Amino acid sequence: MSTNQLIRHCAALGFRDAIKAATILKHTVKGSGNLEAAVESLRKNAPHLFK
């Protein structure tokens, strides 16, 4: 997934700052390879990033 696609995906998921969330997710997914797990982890550990 390209960075722009990831930013759009983050915006659709309801992130307050889609660019920051996409950056965090890009680095997280690079290690684990699992976008859905990374999103759930971010929701749990950084609820302030959501609207």
Summary of the structure (lengths in Angstrom):
residues: 51
radius of gyration: 9.6
end to end distance: 23.4
largest distance: 26.3
contacts: 124
relative contact order: 0.18
helix: 78%
strand: 4%
